[in-house]
Amino acid sequence: MVESSKSDRASLAILITLILAEMEPQDDSHILYLLTETCIDWIRDARPEEHTRDDIIEHKVPVPSGETILSISLVSLVAVTFTRINEEKKQLKLLTAFLYELLGLYAITNWIVHDAADCALNQIASTMSLSVSEFLYERGTYLVHKIALASRSRREHYHAPIVFSALLERVDDPRMYDHVRHIVEDLLLALDRFKQA
């Protein structure tokens, strides 16, 4: 699966998702962790197409690209995988990495990718008997730490504000401000430093 083409990866991800959906949660989840790590890396590398503009009349049917289909199938696979892992300690690191990449997908103007991300968030949150807002608030402290580190990174600093914005849009608990206050202060300081409004 590692050396396969993107269309093969998408097909395999869909098949594995269907198989995992029928399985019971696993106590020994080593293979599921490896699968999840690989899928998160692939989500990070995937570049789904922007959605076709509907304000321009064209004589063509918009078909999702291979990258878009791969992103959707990987997001679905990872969401189902998290519902099959019982151990919270091992799950937390992968969940934080997945949520960071998942929230980053909201920057892409493609409603199919947004729907896949929404479904994944709903599925994982409902497994924990929480709403999406409660789930992101609970796990948000770990995610906020990752966002803070990414905002200072040379490679990730463009992606971090997108993830931060998507997180804040989905959490309606005012207590979240206590967790994110330092990021807001850093962003305001950066704007002041570069005299941006």
C-alpha positions in Angstrom: 0.0 0.0 0.0 2.9 2.4 0.7 4.3 2.1 -2.9 0.9 2.2 -4.6 -0.6 5.0 -6.8 -3.0 7.5 -5.4 -6.0 5.9 -7.0 -5.0 2.5 -5.6 -4.5 4.1 -2.1 -8.0 5.6 -2.3 -9.5 2.2 -3.3 -7.6 0.4 -0.6 -8.6 3.0 2.0 -12.3 2.6 1.1 -12.1 -1.2 1.3 -10.2 -1.1 4.7 -12.8 1.4 6.0 -15.6 -1.0 5.1 -13.8 -3.9 6.8 -13.0 -1.9 10.0 -16.6 -0.7 10.2 -17.7 -4.3 10.8 -15.0 -5.0 13.4 -15.3 -4.8 17.1 -13.0 -2.3 19.0 -9.5 -3.8 19.5 -7.5 -4.0 22.7 -4.2 -4.7 20.9 -4.3 -2.1 18.2 -0.7 -2.0 17.0 -1.7 -2.5 13.3 -4.4 0.1 13.6 -1.9 2.7 15.0 0.5 2.0 12.1 -2.3 2.3 9.6 -3.4 5.6 11.2 0.1 7.1 11.2 0.5 6.2 7.5 -2.9 7.7 6.6 -2.2 10.9 8.5 1.0 11.3 6.6 -0.8 10.8 3.3 -3.5 13.3 4.3 -0.7 15.8 5.0 0.8 15.2 1.6 -2.5 15.2 -0.4 -3.6 18.3 -2.2 -7.3 18.1 -3.1 -8.5 20.3 -5.9 -10.4 23.5 -5.2 -14.1 23.2 -6.0 -15.2 24.2 -9.4 -16.6 27.7 -9.5 -20.3 27.8 -10.1 -20.4 31.4 -11.2 -18.8 30.5 -14.5 -21.0 28.6 -17.0 -19.0 25.8 -18.6 -19.8 22.8 -20.6 -18.1 20.2 -18.5 -19.1 18.0 -15.6 -16.9 18.6 -12.6 -15.3 15.3 -11.5 -13.4 15.1 -8.2 -9.7 14.6 -8.8 -7.7 11.6 -7.6 -6.2 13.8 -4.8 -9.7 14.8 -3.6 -11.0 11.2 -3.6 -7.8 10.1 -1.8 -8.3 12.8 0.9 -12.0 11.9 1.4 -11.3 8.1 1.7 -8.3 8.6 4.0 -10.3 10.9 6.3 -13.1 8.4 6.5 -10.6 5.5 7.1 -8.9 7.3 10.0 -12.3 8.3 11.6 -13.4 4.7 11.5 -10.1 3.5 12.8 -10.3 5.8 15.9 -13.7 4.3 16.7 -12.0 0.9 16.9 -9.1 1.8 19.2 -9.8 1.4 22.9 -6.6 2.6 24.5 -6.8 6.4 25.1 -3.2 7.0 25.9 -1.9 5.7 22.5 -4.8 7.2 20.7 -4.2 10.8 22.0 -1.0 11.5 20.0 -2.5 10.2 16.8 -5.8 12.0 17.4 -4.0 15.3 17.9 -2.0 14.9 14.7 -5.2 13.8 12.8 -7.3 16.7 14.1 -4.5 19.2 13.1 -4.6 17.9 9.5 -8.3 17.5 9.5 -9.0 21.1 10.6 -6.4 22.2 8.0 -8.6 20.7 5.2 -11.2 23.4 5.9 -9.0 25.9 4.1 -9.7 24.1 0.8 -12.7 25.4 -0.9 -14.1 22.1 -1.8 -17.4 21.2 -0.2 -16.9 17.4 -0.6 -13.7 17.6 1.5 -15.5 19.8 4.1 -18.3 17.2 4.3 -15.9 14.4 4.8 -14.1 16.4 7.5 -17.5 17.2 9.2 -18.5 13.5 9.1 -15.2 12.4 10.6 -15.5 14.9 13.4 -19.1 13.8 14.1 -18.2 10.2 14.0 -15.3 10.4 16.4 -17.1 12.8 18.8 -20.3 10.6 18.9 -18.1 7.5 19.7 -17.0 9.4 22.8 -20.7 10.5 23.5 -19.8 14.2 22.9 -20.9 16.9 20.5 -18.2 18.1 18.1 -17.8 21.3 20.1 -17.4 19.4 23.4 -15.0 17.0 21.8 -12.8 19.7 20.4 -12.9 21.6 23.6 -11.8 18.5 25.5 -9.0 17.7 23.1 -8.4 21.3 22.2 -5.7 21.9 24.8 -3.4 19.4 23.1 -4.3 20.8 19.7 -3.7 24.3 20.8 -0.2 23.4 21.9 0.5 21.9 18.5 -0.9 25.0 16.8 1.3 27.2 19.0 4.4 25.2 18.1 3.4 25.2 14.4 2.9 29.0 14.3 6.5 29.4 15.3 7.8 26.9 12.8 9.2 28.0 9.5 7.5 25.2 7.6 4.1 25.2 9.3 3.5 28.8 10.2 1.2 29.4 7.2 -0.9 26.4 8.0 -1.3 27.0 11.8 -3.7 30.1 11.5 -6.0 28.0 9.2 -6.2 25.2 11.8 -6.6 27.7 14.6 -9.5 29.5 12.8 -11.2 26.2 12.0 -10.9 25.1 15.6 -12.4 28.3 17.0 -15.3 28.1 14.5 -16.3 24.7 15.8 -15.9 25.2 19.5 -18.7 27.3 21.1 -17.5 27.0 24.7 -16.3 30.4 25.9 -13.8 28.7 28.2 -11.8 27.9 25.1 -10.4 31.4 25.2 -8.4 30.6 28.3 -6.6 27.9 26.3 -6.0 30.0 23.2 -5.3 33.4 24.8 -1.5 33.0 24.3 -1.8 32.3 20.6 -4.1 35.3 20.1 -1.5 37.5 22.0 1.3 36.1 19.8 -0.7 36.8 16.6 -1.5 40.4 17.8 2.1 40.9 18.7 3.2 39.7 15.3 0.8 42.1 13.6 2.0 45.0 15.7 5.6 44.1 15.0 5.1 44.2 11.3 2.6 47.1 11.5 -0.2 45.2 9.9 -3.9 46.0 10.6 
